[in-house]
Amino acid sequence: MTSINAQSLTYRFDNGDTLFSNLNFALDDKITGLVGRNGVGKSLLASLLTGERMPYSGSVTTFCRVGWLRQDGVEEIPILHETVSDFLGVRHRLEALTRITAGGCDPHDFELIDDNWQLQANLEQQLQALGLPVDPFLRCDALSGGQLTRFALYQLFQSNYDYLILDEPGNHLDEQGKNWLIEQMMNFNGGILIISHDREILGNVDDILELNTLGIHHYGGSYAVYAKQRASELNSLERHIEHVNSEIKLMRQTMQNNREKAQQRASQGKQIARSGSQAKVILNTLKQSAESSSGSRESNQNRKLLQIQDQLSTLNRKHELFKQQSLPLGKVEKRALRILDITEVRLPYIQHENEITFSVDFGEKIHLSGKNGSGKSTLLKAIAGRLTPVHGNINVREGLCYLDQHFTLLDNTKSVLENLAFFCSHLTETNLRTLLAGIGLKREKATQAVVNLSGGERMKVSMLAISHQSDNTLLLLDEPNNHLDLDSRLMLAQALRDFNGSVLIVSHDKDFIGDIGISRVISIEGS
């Protein structure tokens, strides 16, 4: 049964630019993945399906109750809700239960509790099962991104929605959290549209919709089927382009041969006319007939050539969708072997089983692993000098650059080009535009404000900014694969593999980490 139906859906920005047009598709009670390159409009499409935004034209019809996890919704939880119990909507009842337990007799408290005397015990049991802190009064801003994501997902799955739209729910989730999400998806009694670039999550969907600049396309099956079909499409498309190019080449050669033959016939006619062997009236008639026939033939050939060239242009536009972007990372100079020493460090807000001690040498690619809330992001902040350890020493011997999960190094009010120029002042505007074109930000896209970029586009700009500074020997990357589309994850992994400096990276994407060429793994255990 259809849950959501989109007909002739078109979205146009205020400046008149069209993001996508005439989209037609239906969503039912299956698990459907939505994929597409960064900036193509997946999150915006989700906002149209939920009614938060209105299309320029077309319509969306929903036949059920729809729940939505926005891509940036998790970041707003600590702003809108002080504690875990606030977010779950049970704070007042828990406080009433605490007062009654302490001997209070306020009738209003008993009314709030009703028959839910085991509320706190049941809630703590549920939180423990989720692998989350069991304190309902814990402040939300003390939770990691992965813990907040799981809270938000837990609330959605527990609500009475018939259909869920989840915008990159795998961002920030550790392996345990991802497995929990997949289990919840499988057990959900309704349909799900999941926007994701995570191959593990997409391996558990029933079918996939791909959004691109030419429209929306359906692929039956999970990620493995989608990847196989895409590879087959690319192979067929490239063969077709090769055939059309050969056809154009042959047609041009034929037209050139015909012109040369016509010129030869005209030359022979002139020679006959000079010899006087044919009557002038006959020669003129033959000449006019030949010119008319030649002109008509060339006109038809030109018309056919234009048609084939239009066909080639269409094929090339399709091929552009498969074209890999490029993210060249700058080269750094090796000035010392040892670039970082961490000795007996304990971090604020984190209860460590053991003190953290390790070192990083030039050229190492180190995966910083651990569960959500174990302190990985906190450790990167400490190394970057954003906060001070409560114990131990951090000795940074070479230049470093820190890229957090929220791209705070970028100035949202300035253009993409201005941001990159600020960090890479040694590069010319032509060099900067070439780098931006490599990640898909060409011409006027390079001059738009950063605030208008998708999460994946911001990540790519940030990576260009931090990697093209010659003194940044060490890159601290906190989940850089979040928000990146499938092709861009592969591109970033290859770029990091080729980078000659050192990388200390946090990521929960096993495939992405496997593609980087990790030297070693350091596990952080904390709670």
Residue pairs with C-beta under 8 A, 6 or more apart in sequence:
1 28
1 29
1 63
2 26
2 27
2 28
2 63
3 27
3 28
3 29
3 62
3 63
3 64
3 66
3 162
3 163
3 190
3 191
4 26
4 27
4 49
4 60
4 61
4 62
4 63
4 64
4 66
4 163
4 193
5 26
5 27
5 60
5 61
5 63
6 23
6 24
6 25
6 26
6 48
6 49
6 58
6 59
6 60
7 24
7 58
7 59
7 60
7 61
8 22
8 23
8 24
8 57
8 58
8 59
9 20
9 22
9 23
9 24
9 45
9 48
9 55
9 57
9 58
9 59
9 60
10 18
10 20
10 21
10 22
10 23
10 55
10 56
10 57
10 58
11 18
11 19
11 20
11 21
11 41
11 44
11 45
11 48
11 53
11 55
11 56
12 18
12 19
12 56
13 19
18 56
19 40
19 41
19 44
20 40
20 41
20 45
20 211
20 213
20 215
20 216
21 215
22 58
22 215
23 45
23 58
23 211
23 215
23 216
24 216
25 209
25 216
25 218
27 49
27 163
27 191
27 193
28 191
29 163
29 190
29 191
30 191
30 192
30 206
30 207
31 185
31 186
31 191
31 192
31 194
31 204
31 205
31 206
32 191
32 192
32 193
32 194
32 205
32 206
32 207
32 208
32 209
33 194
33 195
33 196
33 201
33 202
33 205
33 207
33 208
33 209
33 222
33 223
33 226
34 42
34 45
34 46
34 193
34 194
34 195
34 196
34 208
34 209
34 210
34 211
35 42
35 195
35 196
35 197
35 202
35 208
35 209
35 210
35 211
35 226
35 485
35 486
36 42
36 210
36 211
36 212
36 485
37 212
37 321
37 440
37 456
37 485
37 487
37 488
38 440
38 454
38 455
38 456
38 457
38 460
38 483
38 484
38 485
38 488
39 440
39 453
39 454
39 456
39 457
40 211
40 212
40 213
41 211
42 167
42 195
42 211
43 70
43 71
43 167
43 195
43 454
44 53
45 211
46 68
46 70
46 165
46 167
46 193
46 195
47 53
47 70
48 54
48 55
48 60
49 60
49 62
49 66
49 165
49 193
50 66
50 68
50 165
51 60
51 62
52 68
62 163
64 161
64 162
64 163
64 190
65 160
65 161
65 162
65 163
66 161
66 162
66 163
66 164
66 165
67 156
67 159
67 161
67 163
67 164
67 165
68 164
68 165
68 166
68 167
69 152
69 153
69 156
69 164
69 165
69 166
69 167
69 169
70 167
71 167
71 168
71 171
71 195
71 455
71 483
73 152
73 167
74 145
74 148
74 149
74 152
74 171
74 172
75 145
75 148
75 406
77 87
77 140
77 148
77 151
77 152
78 139
78 140
78 141
78 143
78 148
80 87
81 87
81 140
82 139
82 140
83 91
83 136
83 137
83 138
83 139
83 140
84 127
84 133
84 135
84 136
84 137
84 138
84 140
84 143
84 151
85 91
85 94
85 123
85 136
85 137
86 140
87 140
87 151
87 155
88 123
88 136
88 151
88 155
90 119
90 123
90 136
91 136
91 137
92 112
93 112
93 113
93 116
93 119
94 119
94 120
94 123
94 136
94 137
96 106
96 108
96 109
96 110
96 112
96 113
97 109
97 113
97 116
97 117
97 119
97 120
99 106
99 109
100 109
100 110
100 113
113 119
120 136
123 136
124 134
124 136
126 154
127 133
127 134
127 136
128 134
130 150
130 154
130 180
131 150
131 176
131 177
131 180
131 371
131 372
132 143
132 147
132 150
132 151
133 143
133 147
133 373
133 527
140 148
142 349
143 151
143 373
144 172
144 372
144 373
144 377
145 171
145 172
145 372
145 377
145 405
145 479
146 172
146 173
146 174
146 177
146 372
146 373
146 508
147 372
147 373
148 172
149 169
149 171
149 172
149 173
149 177
150 173
150 177
150 180
150 181
150 372
153 166
153 169
153 181
153 184
156 164
156 166
157 164
157 184
157 188
161 190
162 190
162 191
163 190
163 191
163 192
163 193
164 188
164 190
164 191
164 192
164 193
165 192
165 193
165 194
165 195
166 192
166 193
166 194
166 195
166 196
167 195
168 195
168 196
168 197
168 455
168 482
168 483
169 181
169 194
169 196
169 201
170 178
170 181
170 196
170 198
170 200
170 201
170 508
171 479
171 482
171 483
172 372
172 405
172 479
172 482
172 508
173 181
173 372
173 508
174 370
174 371
174 372
174 508
175 508
175 510
176 371
176 372
177 372
177 508
178 198
178 200
178 201
178 508
181 201
182 200
182 201
182 204
185 192
185 194
185 204
186 204
194 201
194 205
196 202
197 481
197 483
197 484
197 485
197 486
197 488
197 489
198 509
199 223
199 486
199 509
199 511
200 509
200 510
200 511
202 208
202 222
202 223
202 226
203 222
203 223
203 224
204 222
205 222
205 223
206 221
206 222
207 218
207 219
207 220
207 221
208 218
208 219
208 221
208 222
208 223
208 225
208 226
209 216
209 217
209 218
209 219
210 216
210 217
210 219
210 226
212 321
213 317
213 321
214 317
214 318
214 321
219 225
219 226
219 229
219 230
221 229
230 322
233 322
234 319
234 322
237 315
237 318
237 319
237 322
238 319
240 315
241 312
241 315
241 316
241 319
244 308
244 311
244 312
244 315
245 312
247 308
248 305
248 308
248 309
248 312
251 301
251 304
251 305
251 308
252 305
254 301
255 298
255 301
255 302
255 305
258 294
258 297
258 298
258 301
259 298
262 290
262 294
265 290
266 287
266 290
269 283
269 286
269 287
269 290
272 278
272 283
273 280
273 283
324 487
324 491
325 438
325 439
325 440
325 460
325 487
325 488
325 491
326 438
326 439
326 491
327 438
327 439
327 460
327 463
327 464
327 488
327 491
327 492
327 495
328 435
328 438
328 495
329 463
329 467
329 468
329 495
329 496
329 498
329 499
330 467
330 468
330 469
330 470
331 470
331 500
332 470
332 471
332 472
332 473
332 500
332 501
333 470
333 473
334 362
334 363
334 473
334 500
335 398
335 473
336 362
336 397
336 398
337 361
337 362
338 359
338 360
338 361
338 362
338 397
339 360
339 361
339 362
339 396
339 397
339 398
339 473
339 474
339 502
340 359
340 360
340 383
340 394
340 395
340 396
340 397
340 398
340 400
340 474
340 502
340 504
341 359
341 393
341 394
341 395
341 397
342 356
342 357
342 358
342 359
342 383
342 392
342 393
342 394
342 395
343 357
343 392
343 393
343 394
343 395
344 355
344 356
344 357
344 391
344 392
344 393
345 355
345 356
345 357
345 379
345 382
345 389
345 391
345 392
345 393
345 394
346 352
346 355
346 356
346 389
346 390
346 391
346 392
347 356
347 375
347 378
347 379
347 382
347 389
347 390
347 526
348 378
348 387
348 388
348 389
348 390
349 375
349 378
350 374
350 375
350 378
350 526
350 527
351 526
351 527
352 375
352 525
352 526
353 525
353 526
354 525
355 391
355 392
356 379
356 392
356 524
357 392
358 522
360 366
360 474
360 502
360 504
361 502
362 398
362 473
362 501
362 502
363 500
363 501
363 502
363 519
364 502
364 503
364 519
364 520
365 496
365 497
365 502
365 503
365 505
365 516
365 517
365 518
365 519
366 502
366 503
366 504
366 505
366 518
366 519
366 520
366 521
366 522
367 505
367 507
367 513
367 516
367 518
367 520
367 521
367 522
368 376
368 379
368 380
368 504
368 505
368 506
368 522
368 524
369 376
369 521
369 522
369 523
369 524
370 376
370 523
370 524
370 525
370 526
373 526
373 527
374 524
374 525
374 526
374 527
375 524
375 526
376 478
376 506
376 524
377 404
377 405
377 478
377 506
378 387
379 524
380 402
380 404
380 476
380 478
380 504
380 506
381 387
381 402
381 404
382 388
382 389
382 394
383 394
383 396
383 400
383 402
383 476
383 504
384 400
384 402
384 476
385 396
386 402
396 474
398 471
398 473
398 474
399 469
399 471
399 472
399 473
399 474
400 472
400 473
400 474
400 475
400 476
401 466
401 467
401 469
401 472
401 474
401 475
401 476
402 409
402 476
402 478
403 409
403 462
403 463
403 466
403 475
403 476
403 477
403 478
403 480
404 478
405 478
405 479
405 482
407 455
407 458
407 459
407 462
409 423
409 462
409 465
409 466
410 419
410 450
410 458
410 461
410 462
410 465
411 418
411 419
411 422
411 450
412 449
412 450
412 451
413 449
413 450
413 451
414 422
414 449
414 450
415 446
415 447
415 448
415 449
415 450
416 436
416 441
416 445
416 446
416 447
416 448
416 449
416 450
416 453
416 461
417 429
417 432
417 433
417 436
417 446
417 447
419 450
419 461
419 465
420 432
420 435
420 436
420 461
420 464
420 465
421 427
421 429
421 432
422 465
423 465
423 466
423 468
423 469
424 431
424 432
424 464
424 465
424 468
424 469
426 470
427 435
427 468
432 446
433 446
435 464
435 468
436 442
436 445
436 446
436 461
436 464
437 446
439 457
439 460
439 461
439 464
440 457
440 460
441 457
441 460
441 461
450 458
450 461
453 461
454 483
455 482
455 483
456 483
456 484
456 485
456 488
458 483
459 480
459 482
459 483
459 484
460 484
460 488
460 492
463 480
463 492
463 495
466 472
466 475
467 475
467 495
467 499
472 501
473 501
473 502
474 501
474 502
474 503
474 504
475 499
475 501
475 502
475 503
475 504
475 505
476 504
477 503
477 504
477 505
477 506
477 507
478 506
479 506
479 507
479 508
480 492
480 505
480 507
481 489
481 492
481 507
481 509
481 512
484 492
489 509
489 511
489 512
489 515
490 515
492 512
493 512
493 515
493 516
494 515
496 503
496 505
496 516
496 517
497 515
497 516
497 517
503 516
505 513
505 516
507 513
